[in-house]
Amino acid sequence: FQGIYNSAFLDIAHRTILAAASVAESNGDLVEAERLVRRAVRLDPDRLKSYMSLSSIFRARNELASALEVHKILLEKQPENPLNAINLAAVAMQVGQVSIAEQALEKAVSRDRSNLMAKTALAKFRLAAGEFDACRDLAAEIVEQLPSAESYLLLAAAYEGAGQSEAAEAALGRARELDPEHPMLGEASE
């Protein structure tokens, strides 16, 4: 009984502290919000929501290097969640740590080749980096797993970047067939 009681008490205390931190953050008191979230982390370092709250505070203060360290912890504690890799990659890109972003996304994809979220993030990373062949290969896998307008648009962008205009037009055509009203199709044809 004591174990159940302690666990329930810990849960209530943790939630209460995070709620107070959220109120402080909403009121612009980021110093108090950080103090409370750090207290929640000390109380239970395995509650990942605390780390997300801490990252939010750091990003609000434009302390992106600190936010990056928090996302590294999140990814270490929960590597199977592709959102942790994607969030880490986004913050890493903001601080100019391109290799960290790339490694996080590559690991997420290699951990689970069927995960479309991680695969799409890596494909978009490759596209932005001008690695059109690598993007095309990933986009082709994505299209095979989920033939959607968005998937075909990504594939079309990779083809276009690689100078394969006919293949890009074919992918755009397929996207139009799947969703003629897709908002990005107007941009893609211009």
Phi, psi and chi 1 to 4 in degrees:
 res  aa     phi    psi   chi1   chi2   chi3   chi4
   1 PHE       -  -41.7  176.3   75.8      -      -
   2 GLN   -59.9  -39.3 -172.5   63.5   38.7      -
   3 GLY   -62.9  -42.5      -      -      -      -
   4 ILE   -64.8  -42.7  -65.9  171.0      -      -
   5 TYR   -61.0  -48.4  174.3   79.0      -      -
   6 ASN   -61.7  -41.3  -72.3  -16.4      -      -
   7 SER   -64.3  -43.8  177.3      -      -      -
   8 ALA   -65.6  -41.1      -      -      -      -
   9 PHE   -64.1  -43.1 -179.2   74.1      -      -
  10 LEU   -61.0  -42.2 -179.7   66.4      -      -
  11 ASP   -62.9  -45.7 -175.7   56.6      -      -
  12 ILE   -64.3  -45.3  -68.9  168.0      -      -
  13 ALA   -61.4  -43.8      -      -      -      -
  14 HIS   -62.4  -48.1 -169.3  -93.1      -      -
  15 ARG   -62.1  -40.4  -72.2  175.4 -169.0 -120.9
  16 THR   -65.1  -43.9  -57.2      -      -      -
  17 ILE   -64.2  -44.0  -68.0  168.4      -      -
  18 LEU   -65.0  -35.6  -76.7 -175.8      -      -
  19 ALA   -64.6  -43.0      -      -      -      -
  20 ALA   -63.3  -38.8      -      -      -      -
  21 ALA   -64.6  -39.7      -      -      -      -
  22 SER   -63.8  -40.3  179.8      -      -      -
  23 VAL   -64.5  -44.4  169.5      -      -      -
  24 ALA   -61.2  -42.9      -      -      -      -
  25 GLU   -63.9  -43.3 -175.9  177.4    1.8      -
  26 SER   -62.0  -31.6  -65.5      -      -      -
  27 ASN   -86.9    4.4  -71.2  -31.9      -      -
  28 GLY    83.6    5.3      -      -      -      -
  29 ASP   -92.0   77.9 -169.5   -9.5      -      -
  30 LEU   -71.7  -26.9  -61.3  177.6      -      -
  31 VAL   -66.1  -47.3  171.6      -      -      -
  32 GLU   -66.3  -39.7  177.6   64.5    5.5      -
  33 ALA   -60.7  -43.9      -      -      -      -
  34 GLU   -63.9  -43.5  179.9 -176.4   -4.3      -
  35 ARG   -57.8  -44.0 -175.4 -172.2   71.4   73.5
  36 LEU   -68.1  -42.2  -71.5  165.2      -      -
  37 VAL   -65.8  -40.3  170.8      -      -      -
  38 ARG   -61.9  -34.8  -73.0 -169.9 -178.0  -81.3
  39 ARG   -64.7  -42.1 -177.1  174.5  176.3 -167.0
  40 ALA   -62.9  -38.9      -      -      -      -
  41 VAL   -64.5  -42.4  168.1      -      -      -
  42 ARG   -63.8  -37.5  -76.6 -169.6  -53.1  -85.9
  43 LEU   -64.3  -42.8 -172.8   63.7      -      -
  44 ASP  -152.1   93.4 -171.7   -8.4      -      -
  45 PRO   -69.5   -4.6   16.9  -22.0      -      -
  46 ASP   -97.7    0.5  -68.0  -34.1      -      -
  47 ARG   -86.3  107.6  -57.8  -95.6  177.4  131.3
  48 LEU   -69.3  -24.0  -58.3 -175.5      -      -
  49 LYS   -60.1  -32.5 -173.6  171.1  179.3  154.8
  50 SER   -61.2  -41.6  -59.4      -      -      -
  51 TYR   -67.6  -37.3  -63.8   97.7      -      -
  52 MET   -64.1  -39.6  -69.8  -58.3  -63.1      -
  53 SER   -64.6  -41.3  -63.8      -      -      -
  54 LEU   -63.6  -41.9 -165.8   55.3      -      -
  55 SER   -61.5  -41.7  171.6      -      -      -
  56 SER   -59.7  -41.3  174.3      -      -      -
  57 ILE   -65.4  -45.4  -67.3  163.5      -      -
  58 PHE   -62.5  -41.1  -73.7  143.1      -      -
  59 ARG   -67.2  -36.9  -75.2 -178.4  -75.3  122.3
  60 ALA   -63.6  -31.1      -      -      -      -
  61 ARG   -92.4    6.0  -68.9 -164.6  -45.9 -138.8
  62 ASN    59.5   32.3 -156.2   29.8      -      -
  63 GLU   -98.3   70.0  -64.5  174.5   11.8      -
  64 LEU   -69.2  -31.7  -61.7  177.8      -      -
  65 ALA   -63.0  -39.3      -      -      -      -
  66 SER   -68.2  -40.2  -64.3      -      -      -
  67 ALA   -62.0  -38.4      -      -      -      -
  68 LEU   -61.5  -42.5  179.7   61.8      -      -
  69 GLU   -63.1  -38.3  -66.6  -53.7  -47.6      -
  70 VAL   -64.4  -41.3  170.0      -      -      -
  71 HIS   -69.2  -29.4  -77.6  -74.0      -      -
  72 LYS   -63.6  -41.1  -74.1  178.6 -177.3  177.9
  73 ILE   -62.9  -45.4  -66.5  168.1      -      -
  74 LEU   -58.2  -45.0  -86.0  166.2      -      -
  75 LEU   -66.6  -37.0 -174.3   57.6      -      -
  76 GLU   -65.4  -40.8 -179.1 -178.2  -54.3      -
  77 LYS   -76.4  -28.0  -73.1 -175.6  173.6  -74.1
  78 GLN  -142.1   69.9 -167.4 -177.2   41.6      -
  79 PRO   -68.4  -20.8   23.5  -30.6      -      -
  80 GLU   -76.5  -11.9   69.5  -79.2   -1.0      -
  81 ASN   -90.5  110.2 -175.3  -16.0      -      -
  82 PRO   -63.7  -23.4   21.9  -30.5      -      -
  83 LEU   -63.0  -32.5  -75.3  174.6      -      -
  84 ASN   -64.7  -40.8  -70.6  -29.8      -      -
  85 ALA   -68.1  -41.2      -      -      -      -
  86 ILE   -66.5  -43.9  -68.2  166.7      -      -
  87 ASN   -64.4  -41.9  -70.6  -25.1      -      -
  88 LEU   -60.9  -44.8 -177.1  139.4      -      -
  89 ALA   -61.5  -40.7      -      -      -      -
  90 ALA   -63.0  -45.5      -      -      -      -
  91 VAL   -68.5  -39.5  175.6      -      -      -
  92 ALA   -59.8  -41.3      -      -      -      -
  93 MET   -63.6  -37.7  -68.8  -61.9  -69.0      -
  94 GLN   -64.6  -30.2  -71.0  177.5  -49.6      -
  95 VAL   -98.6    7.9  -63.5      -      -      -
  96 GLY    79.8   17.4      -      -      -      -
  97 GLN   -96.2   69.5  -62.2  -70.7  -33.1      -
  98 VAL   -61.2  -40.5  176.2      -      -      -
  99 SER   -65.9  -35.7   63.4      -      -      -
 100 ILE   -65.6  -42.3  -69.6  173.7      -      -
 101 ALA   -61.5  -47.1      -      -      -      -
 102 GLU   -62.2  -45.3 -177.9  176.2   27.0      -
 103 GLN   -62.0  -42.4  -71.8  170.8   -0.1      -
 104 ALA   -62.1  -44.6      -      -      -      -
 105 LEU   -69.4  -40.9  -66.3  172.6      -      -
 106 GLU   -61.7  -42.5  -75.7  175.7  -14.9      -
 107 LYS   -64.6  -39.7  -76.4 -179.6 -175.8  175.0
 108 ALA   -63.2  -40.6      -      -      -      -
 109 VAL   -70.8  -42.5  170.1      -      -      -
 110 SER   -67.4  -28.6   68.5      -      -      -
 111 ARG   -67.1  -35.2 -172.0  172.0  -72.2  108.5
 112 ASP  -152.5   93.8 -177.9    2.9      -      -
 113 ARG   -62.6  -18.8  -68.5  -70.1  -56.1  174.5
 114 SER   -87.4   -6.4   67.3      -      -      -
 115 ASN   -77.7  107.8 -171.8  -69.0      -      -
 116 LEU   -67.8  -33.9  -72.2  171.0      -      -
 117 MET   -62.3  -50.3 -168.0 -178.6  -34.8      -
 118 ALA   -67.2  -41.1      -      -      -      -
 119 LYS   -64.2  -40.8 -162.2  178.9  -70.8 -174.5
 120 THR   -66.5  -41.3  -59.6      -      -      -
 121 ALA   -61.9  -42.0      -      -      -      -
 122 LEU   -67.6  -40.2 -178.4   57.1      -      -
 123 ALA   -61.8  -42.4      -      -      -      -
 124 LYS   -66.9  -35.3  -71.3  178.3  178.1  179.9
 125 PHE   -61.7  -47.1  175.6   88.1      -      -
 126 ARG   -61.9  -39.9  -62.9  -80.7 -175.3 -121.3
 127 LEU   -62.4  -47.5 -178.0   65.2      -      -
 128 ALA   -63.9  -30.3      -      -      -      -
 129 ALA   -82.5   -3.5      -      -      -      -
 130 GLY    79.8   15.2      -      -      -      -
 131 GLU   -92.8   73.6  -61.3  171.1   14.1      -
 132 PHE   -68.4  -36.7  -58.1  115.2      -      -
 133 ASP   -66.1  -44.1  -68.8  -22.4      -      -
 134 ALA   -63.9  -40.3      -      -      -      -
 135 CYS   -63.4  -44.2  175.3      -      -      -
 136 ARG   -59.3  -43.7 -179.1 -158.6   57.2 -133.6
 137 ASP   -61.6  -44.6  -66.1  -15.1      -      -
 138 LEU   -66.1  -43.7  -74.4  165.6      -      -
 139 ALA   -62.3  -36.7      -      -      -      -
 140 ALA   -64.3  -39.9      -      -      -      -
 141 GLU   -63.8  -40.8  -72.1 -179.6   34.5      -
 142 ILE   -64.2  -44.6  -66.3  165.2      -      -
 143 VAL   -60.5  -38.9  161.3      -      -      -
 144 GLU   -65.2  -39.6 -167.9  172.3  -57.1      -
 145 GLN   -76.2  -39.0  -76.5  179.2  -98.3      -
 146 LEU  -143.3   89.9 -179.2   68.4      -      -
 147 PRO   -75.0   85.2   22.5  -26.2      -      -
 148 SER  -119.0  167.5   65.6      -      -      -
 149 ALA   -59.0  -42.4      -      -      -      -
 150 GLU   -61.7  -41.0  -68.6   83.2    4.2      -
 151 SER   -63.3  -45.0  -58.0      -      -      -
 152 TYR   -68.4  -32.9  -82.6  101.3      -      -
 153 LEU   -64.7  -40.0  -74.7  166.3      -      -
 154 LEU   -63.9  -44.5 -178.8   59.0      -      -
 155 LEU   -62.4  -41.6 -177.2   60.7      -      -
 156 ALA   -61.9  -41.6      -      -      -      -
 157 ALA   -63.5  -39.6      -      -      -      -
 158 ALA   -65.5  -44.6      -      -      -      -
 159 TYR   -60.6  -46.3  -81.4  134.4      -      -
 160 GLU   -60.8  -44.6 -171.0   64.5   36.8      -
 161 GLY   -61.2  -33.6      -      -      -      -
 162 ALA   -83.8    1.2      -      -      -      -
 163 GLY    80.6   19.2      -      -      -      -
 164 GLN  -103.2   75.5  -61.4  172.7  -37.9      -
 165 SER   -62.3  -40.8  -61.8      -      -      -
 166 GLU   -64.2  -43.3  -72.3 -178.8   26.9      -
 167 ALA   -65.8  -37.1      -      -      -      -
 168 ALA   -63.5  -43.4      -      -      -      -
 169 GLU   -63.2  -39.5  -86.4  -56.2  -45.0      -
 170 ALA   -63.9  -42.2      -      -      -      -
 171 ALA   -65.8  -40.6      -      -      -      -
 172 LEU   -62.5  -40.6  -79.0  174.5      -      -
 173 GLY   -60.5  -41.8      -      -      -      -
 174 ARG   -66.1  -39.0 -173.6   67.6 -179.7  118.7
 175 ALA   -61.5  -42.5      -      -      -      -
 176 ARG   -62.6  -38.7  -80.3 -172.2 -162.2   92.8
 177 GLU   -62.7  -41.3  -71.6  172.5   15.6      -
 178 LEU   -74.2  -35.9  -68.6  169.0      -      -
 179 ASP  -153.0   82.5 -173.1   -3.2      -      -
 180 PRO   -61.8  -20.9    0.7   -0.2      -      -
 181 GLU   -97.8    7.4  -58.7  -61.7  -43.7      -
 182 HIS   -59.4  130.3 -166.4  -76.0      -      -
 183 PRO   -61.9  -27.2   15.2  -23.1      -      -
 184 MET   -79.6  -13.7  -69.5  179.3   63.5      -
 185 LEU   -68.4  -32.6  -74.9  170.2      -      -
 186 GLY   -63.6  -40.3      -      -      -      -
 187 GLU   -69.8  -37.9  -62.4  171.8   20.2      -
 188 ALA   -69.7  -30.6      -      -      -      -
 189 SER   -87.8   -9.0   61.2      -      -      -
 190 GLU   -84.3      -  -67.8  173.9    2.4      -
